[in-house]
Each structure stands twice: as structure tokens, then as C-alpha cells.
Amino acid sequence: MLRCRYNGLPELPLQLFSWQNVALGVFIASLWLSAILPAWQRVEVDVSIAPPAGMQRLADYDRQTLQHPVGPWEFYFTRAIYSGGRGRRWGSRWSTDYPKADLQFISILQRVTNLGVYQGQNAIRLNDPDLRRFPFLYALEVGSMTMTDEEVNGLRAYLEAGGFLLVDDFWGTWEWQNFETEIRRVLPEYPIVDVPLDHPIFNIVYDIDEVVQVPAVNRAVYGGPTWERDGYVPETRAIFDKDGRMMVMINWNTDLGDAWEWADNPYYPLHFSTYAFQMGVNFIVYAMTH
């Protein structure tokens, strides 16, 4: 049983993988990362974030409630817990790839930036008042999300206060229509626009010159088409506020989280995991500096 270093309370059970696998995945990723970005070229991220204050509410994981630690960390990789999308493991699609994908990505982020990154998983409900303590939020499998009114209001307040939402892993026309309906409940007055490759988010750390379609793990390992449903072309879109600040970054028809989760698999294609890690680092450094 893992325990939080600050409050001694148990964290979420890590039943789907072992720490040995995580260590192996980090080692493998570090081999290519060292060639791409040597240690002396670590990215200096200039941020000033107040550390979380006070004890945070913890509750039973079966109820899909907030369980995250207390401590003076600059950055928490924070995952959104939203309503809807029943039928996946642990009862809801918000937890797809969780927590292994988050933890393996965190290890890479620690290596290539100077951010003080909390090393554990951190999931929070959209209507939790503590959401504003975390400037970065990751949501995936949003093609079947159905937010409550309280979650809509909470997410809107979070984004208007300066939060950044990264969306990933949903495919095809039907899932896009569902997500668009939900996000327009949150930000009805702001358009969704395409993000071209010359936008700074694609070169703030790594130079991304192509939007790659990252497939689900079985298609990546065993071959076959990279697309799902009618999601043939990967798209990067965003929502900006009236001052031009990016509030929401949308990755449609691709699955970055699967590449983070399965980077330790020796059969998983390196070009997919490399691309996914690079995109994730770019997104976070951009979010934390703009």
C-alpha cells in the first residue's frame, strides 16, 4: 500500500501495473530522450504558483472522488473526473489509462524540465472548489461525457480563472459532436478553431512538424489502421479567450495517453511514444508559461 508522504493516508491502489514496469518504461524512454534533449539542455520553466494550502478532502475511490496529496509542489499532472461515459474499467471512461499513463509521463516531465513535479496521480472532480489550485487539467475519452450542471459551472470558472484543459483520445464524428455539445455548455461564446503547426505550442520545447495519429495500443503493436470509427485524420483544435489566451487544447482522432501508458512495452512503436511525450511536454510548458 502506497502512502502520501505528507498526510500518511493511502493513495489509490496500483492494481494494473507494477513499479518495476514503470521504472523500465522510464529507462527506455530516457534512452531516446537523452539523444533528443541532453541533460544540460533541460528546459527552465519560469512559473510562480502558490502551493496547495490545507488538508484536501479525501473519500472512497469507488465513488470516484478526489484523492490527491498535500505538498509544496509547483506542478501536479491533474486528471479530470467527469460524469458520463460508463462502461470502462473502474466504472467510467475518465479513468482510461489511469494511473500508469500519468505516472510514466510525469517521469519524463521531471527529466526534461526544472518544474517541481509531484510524482503521484492526481484526479479531481470538475465541480470541486479545489480545482483552481491546479493550472493544468487533462481529460480524455470525452466522446461520451455528460457533465452535470455543477461540473459545467466548475469547469467554466476554472478556465476563466486561468486554467488550461488538455483534451485527448476521442474519435470520429459522433464523439466530436458529443464533446462539442458539452464544451459549448461550458464556453458557449468562444469558437473552436484549428491550431496550425506554426503556433508556438508546437515548438516551445520540441519542434513538431506533423500532427501524427497515435493509435490505440493493439493497433500500434499488432498493426492495422491507425484510425477508429470515421476518425481518419488527426486534428488539433483549441478555444481561446477574448485576450487570445488558449484555454482548451483539443487532440481529436488520436490517443496520446495510450502512448504514454505503453511506452514500456518493447513492441510498442518508438515513433508513437516519442511523438506523444514531445507533444505532452510542449503542452505543459506552454500552459505553465502563458
N, C-alpha and C positions, 0 to 999 in steps of 0.2 A: 504494500500500500504506500503510495507516494503522499507526502505531506507538504503543505505550504511552508516555506522557510520562515514566514512572518507570523502566521497565526496558528500553526500546528494542526489545522483542520485538514481532513483528507481531500485530495483532489479527485478528479474524475478517474474511474478505473480504466487503465490502458489495456483493454482486453484483446484488441485486434492486432497488436504487434508487440515486438519486444524491443527493449532499449538497444540490444545488440544490432538489430536491423537498422534502427535509426543511426547508430554510430557508423555502421557500414555505409549507409547511404550518404552520410555527411562526408566520409572519407572519399568515396567515389566522386562525389560532386566536387570535392576540393581539388582533385587531380586536374580536372579541366579548368576549374576556377582559377587556380594558380597561374595557368598559362594565359588566361584572359585578363586577369587583373591581379598583378603581383601584390604581395602584402604591403610594400612601400607605397602603393598607389591606392590605399584604402580611401574611400570617399568620406570626406569630412562633411557631415550633415549639421548645419547650424540651426538648432532648434532651441526653443525655450518653453518647456512645458511644465506646468505645476504638477508635482507628484500627487497621486491619489491620496486623499486625506480621509482618515476614519475607517472604521470597520465596514465592510460591504456586506450586504445581505447574501447569505448562502441558503440554499434549500435543496430538496431532493432532486437528483438528476432526472429521475423518472418523470418529473413534472416539467422538465426542460427549462429550468430556471437558472438564473445567473450563478455561476461558481467561478470566481476569479480572485486572485490574491490581492493583498495589500502590500505596497512597497514603493520605494522611490525610483521607479523606472521611467526612462524617457519615452519608451515606446512599448506598447502592447499590440501584438497581432490579434485583433479583435474580430470575432466572428458573430454575425447577426443571427439571432434566433427569431424566426418569424412564424406566423400561423399559416396553415395550409400545407399542401404537398405531402400528405400522409402516404405511407406505404413503403418507405425505405427503412433501412436498419435504424434501430432506436426510435422508430415511430415517425420521423419527419425528415424531409429532404434537406433541411438546413444543415444537418449533421453529416452529409455525404463527405467522405474522405477525412472525417474528423476523428481524432485529432492528429493523425500521423502527417497529413499534408502540411498542416500548420507548423508542426514541430520541425519537420525537415526544412521547410522554408525559413523558419526563424534561424536555424543554424547557419544557413547561407548568408542571411542578412547580417548576422553578427560578424561574419568573416570579412565582408566587403564594405561595411560602414563603421563609423565610430558611434553609432547610436547605442545607448544603454537599453538593450532589448531584454524584456522578460522572457525567460526560456520555457514557459509553460503555456498551455492552452488557455484561451480567454474568450468565453462565449457569453453574450448578453442579449437580453430581450430588447426589442426596439422601443418599448414603452417604459423601460427602466430609467429613472431620473439620473442614474449614474452614467448613462451612455455618453454624456458630454465630456466625461473625463478621458475619453479615448478618441483622438482625432482621426483615426483610420478604422474603417469598418469593411469587412469582407462578407459578401453574400453570394451564394451560388444556388443552382437548381431553382431559380426564381420563376421558371416557366409555369409553375403550378402554385405559387404563393398566393395566399388570400389574407391580406393583413386586416386586422381589426381596426376600428376607428382610432383606438388608443395607440396602436402601433403606427398608423399613418401620421397622427399628430406628433408622436415622439420622433419619428424619422425626419419629419419636416423641421421640427425645432432643432434637431441635431445638425442638419445640413445648413440651415440658415445661420446657425451659430458658428459655422466654420468647419464642420465635419466633412469628411471625404468618404464616399461609398464606392467600393470596387465590386463590380458585378461580373460573374463568371459562370460558365457551364450551363447554358441553356441553348436549345437547338430548334430551328425551324420556325415556320410561320405562326403556328398555333401558340407555341410558347412565347414567341415575341409579342403577339397580341395580348396575351395574358399579362406579361410583365409590363408592357406599355400602359395597359389599363390601370395596373396597380401603382406604377410610379407617377402617373398623371393624377392620381388621387393625392399624392404627396406634393408634387410640384406642378400644378396644372398650368401655371403661367409661363413656364420655361420650356422652350423647344428642345427636342432631342436632335443632335446634329452629328454628322460624321466627323471623325478626328483624322486628319491627314497625317501622313508619315513625317511631314516636316514640322509637326507640333513638337515643342520642347520635351514633352513627356516621353517621346521615343528616342531621345538622345541625351537625357540629363546625366546618365551614367554610361549605359551601353547604347551603341548605335544600332537601332532596329531599322532595317531597310525593307522588311517584308512582314506582313501580317500572316503568320503561319497558323494553319488549322491543326490544333493539337487534339488527337482523337482520344476516345476512352481507352483504357489500358488494354483490353482484349484486342481491339483493332490495331493498337500500336504494336503489340508484341507478336500477334499471330498474322498480321497483315489484313488486307481488305480495305474497303473505302474508309476514308477519314471522316466523312460526314455522317450525320444522323438525321433521320426524317427527311425534310427537304432543306436542311441547312447546309447547302453545298459550299457557300463562300463565307469565310470568317469576316466578321465586321467589328470595327472599333468605333463606338459612338460615345457621346458624352452629353451632359447637361451642365450649362454654365449659368451663373447668377448674373444679375444685371451689370455687375462690375467686371465680368469676364473671368471670374474665378471658377475653376472646374469643381463641381460638387459631386458629380457622379461619373465614373468611368465604366463603360459597358463593353464587355467582351462577349460577343454573340457568335454562336456556331463554333465554339472551341472550348477546351477543357484544360485550363492551366493547372487547376488543382490536382487533377489526376497525374500530371507530370511531376508535380512536387511529391505526391504520395508515393509514386512508384519509381522514383529516380534510383532507389537502391536495388532495383531488380536488374540483374546483369543482362537480361534480354530486352529491357526497355530501351528504345532508340535514344541515343545520346542527343541527337539534334532537337528532339522534342523537349527533353528536360532542360537542356541548355537554354533554349529559347524561353521556356516558361519561367526559369529562375531569373533570367535577364529582364523579362517584362515585369515580373513582380518587384524586383529591386528598383527599377525605374519608377514604377507606380508609387511606391512608398516614399522614395526620396523626393519625388515631385510633390506628393501630398504633404509631406512634412516641411517643405520649404516654400510653399505658395499659399 
